Amino acid sequence: MSEADWHATRPGEVEGGDPARADASLAFIGRIRTPFATRTECPHRGRTDGPDCRIEVDAPWRPALRGIAAGDRLEVLYWMHLARRDLLVQVPKGRAATGTFALRSPNRPNPIATSIVDVVAVDEAGVTVRGLDCVDGTPLVDLKPARTA
């Protein structure tokens, strides 16, 4: 599938209005560096046995890395900046039409994604992790300790 095809509407899909109306704001706190140059190269789910990826934290936010160590598990929140934001109903490959909120698709009104990752290393400018599934340069929204059972 080509990159242009990601924005094509499939038969049975339903588009909504423009979600660009700002009810809230957020600040990107860095960028994620991965070996995945395009969406077609990205895995559908991150795997902790996958490649090392780098979470680069912008200078004003770097003190917040204090307390993170190799071996920790983090929940990474990131903005799927290449995603469509207007689909209400989607038709995944081989499946029936399904509401966006019932899917883990990046195409959603607010394309916030999360991954649970294993921390490989930490330094003053960021974190090296395994378990991400996003394209290189994806904006970072937040980092949190992974939820435990």
C-alpha positions as CSV (number, residue, x, y, z in Angstrom):
1,M,0.0,0.0,0.0
2,S,1.4,3.4,-0.9
3,E,1.6,6.4,1.4
4,A,-1.1,8.1,-0.6
5,D,-3.5,5.2,0.0
6,W,-3.5,5.8,3.8
7,H,-5.7,8.8,3.2
8,A,-8.1,7.3,0.8
9,T,-11.6,6.6,2.0
10,R,-12.6,2.9,1.6
11,P,-16.1,1.8,0.6
12,G,-18.3,1.7,3.7
13,E,-16.2,4.3,5.7
14,V,-17.9,7.4,7.1
15,E,-16.1,10.7,7.4
16,G,-17.0,13.3,10.1
17,G,-16.6,17.0,10.4
18,D,-13.3,18.9,11.0
19,P,-11.9,18.0,14.4
20,A,-9.5,20.9,14.3
21,R,-11.6,23.0,16.7
22,A,-9.3,23.5,19.7
23,D,-10.9,22.7,23.1
24,A,-7.6,22.0,24.7
25,S,-3.9,22.4,23.9
26,L,-0.8,20.3,24.5
27,A,2.9,20.8,24.0
28,F,5.0,18.2,22.2
29,I,7.9,17.5,24.6
30,G,10.2,15.9,22.1
31,R,10.5,13.5,19.1
32,I,10.7,9.8,18.7
33,R,13.5,8.3,16.5
34,T,12.7,4.9,15.0
35,P,14.1,3.0,12.0
36,F,10.6,3.2,10.4
37,A,10.6,5.9,7.6
38,T,7.0,5.4,6.5
39,R,3.7,4.1,8.0
40,T,4.0,1.0,5.8
41,E,7.3,0.1,7.5
42,C,5.8,0.4,11.0
43,P,4.7,-2.7,12.9
44,H,1.0,-2.8,13.8
45,R,2.0,-3.2,17.5
46,G,5.3,-2.4,19.1
47,R,7.3,-5.4,20.5
48,T,9.8,-5.3,23.2
49,D,12.0,-7.6,21.2
50,G,11.9,-5.0,18.4
51,P,14.6,-2.5,17.4
52,D,16.1,0.1,19.8
53,C,14.3,3.4,19.4
54,R,15.3,6.8,20.8
55,I,13.0,9.2,22.6
56,E,14.5,12.6,22.4
57,V,13.2,15.0,25.1
58,D,13.4,18.7,24.4
59,A,15.7,20.7,26.7
60,P,13.0,22.3,28.9
61,W,11.6,18.9,29.8
62,R,14.8,17.0,30.4
63,P,14.8,17.4,34.2
64,A,11.6,15.3,34.2
65,L,13.7,12.2,33.1
66,R,15.1,12.0,36.7
67,G,14.2,8.7,38.2
68,I,13.9,6.7,35.0
69,A,16.4,3.9,34.8
70,A,17.4,1.0,32.4
71,G,15.1,-1.9,33.1
72,D,12.0,0.3,33.8
73,R,8.8,0.0,31.8
74,L,7.3,3.2,30.5
75,E,4.0,4.2,28.8
76,V,4.9,6.4,25.9
77,L,2.2,8.8,24.6
78,Y,2.7,10.2,21.1
79,W,0.9,12.1,18.4
80,M,0.3,10.1,15.2
81,H,0.9,13.2,13.0
82,L,0.3,11.4,9.7
83,A,-3.1,10.0,10.6
84,R,-6.4,11.1,9.2
85,R,-8.6,12.8,11.9
86,D,-12.0,12.7,10.1
87,L,-13.0,9.0,10.0
88,L,-15.9,7.9,12.2
89,V,-16.3,4.5,10.7
90,Q,-13.4,2.5,9.2
91,V,-13.2,-0.7,7.2
92,P,-10.1,-2.6,8.3
93,K,-8.7,-5.1,5.8
94,G,-10.8,-8.3,5.9
95,R,-13.3,-6.9,8.5
96,A,-16.7,-5.3,8.5
97,A,-17.2,-1.5,8.9
98,T,-16.3,-0.6,12.5
99,G,-16.5,2.5,14.5
100,T,-13.2,4.3,15.1
101,F,-13.5,4.1,18.9
102,A,-13.7,0.3,18.6
103,L,-10.4,0.2,16.8
104,R,-6.7,0.8,17.6
105,S,-6.3,2.5,14.2
106,P,-4.1,5.7,14.2
107,N,-6.9,7.4,12.3
108,R,-9.0,9.1,15.0
109,P,-10.2,12.5,16.0
110,N,-7.3,13.0,18.4
111,P,-4.5,10.6,17.1
112,I,-2.9,10.0,20.4
113,A,-1.2,6.6,20.6
114,T,0.4,4.7,23.5
115,S,3.0,2.0,23.7
116,I,4.4,0.2,26.7
117,V,8.2,0.0,26.2
118,D,11.2,-1.4,28.0
119,V,13.9,1.1,28.9
120,V,17.3,0.1,27.5
121,A,19.3,3.2,28.5
122,V,18.7,6.8,29.8
123,D,20.9,9.9,29.5
124,E,20.5,13.6,30.0
125,A,18.7,14.1,26.7
126,G,16.4,11.1,26.4
127,V,15.7,7.5,26.6
128,T,16.5,4.5,24.5
129,V,13.7,1.9,24.4
130,R,12.2,-1.1,22.7
131,G,8.6,-1.6,21.9
132,L,7.6,1.4,19.7
133,D,5.5,1.3,16.5
134,C,5.7,4.8,15.0
135,V,7.4,6.5,12.2
136,D,10.7,8.4,12.7
137,G,10.1,11.9,13.9
138,T,6.8,11.3,15.6
139,P,6.0,14.0,18.2
140,L,6.2,12.9,21.8
141,V,3.3,13.9,24.1
142,D,4.2,12.3,27.4
143,L,6.1,9.6,29.3
144,K,4.6,7.8,32.4
145,P,5.6,4.7,34.4
146,A,3.8,1.7,32.9
147,R,0.7,0.7,34.7
148,T,1.0,-2.4,36.9
149,A,-1.7,-5.0,37.5
